[in-house]
């Protein structure tokens, strides 16, 4: 047995690496959770603040899939180290796609979506509302919450942004 195996074997047993998911103990899952948590913090820091702050569909899908993949490393249904490595690969691909979107507006629209006009010069744009399943009442609620008003006539434009938020520009 070489020196690497001598030190690695107890770590494998301690973390339940290679064990069947149903045999992983509470302690092993707890230790894996700590390891995955630390690596996930590192991944999110590498991916940049935008993945948490912008909340575009692109970023939301990335976070859901990353969480799903990393959960498998915690519960033992996937190997710990390759799964964490896969998480880093996901972060790298997210950064690459975001970089491409920065330089290509068309590609950015493809992966992040586009904004949609909901009000133009105080008038509802029914096509935009219908396409996004937003009722007049939904729009009135957002208007009251954002501008403390329910008068569409005061609004030059309202847009459903790529993040899912509605922005209002007053006349």
Secondary structure, 3 states (H helix, E strand, C coil): CCHHHHHHHHHHHHHCCCCCHHHCCHHHHHHHHHHHHHHHHHHHHHHCCHHHHCCCHHHHHHHHHHHHHHHHHHHCCCCHHHHHHHHHHHHHHHHHHHHHHHHCHHHHHHHHCCCEEEEECCEECHHHHHHCCCCHHHHHHHHHHHHCCCCHHHEEEEEECCCCCEEEEEC
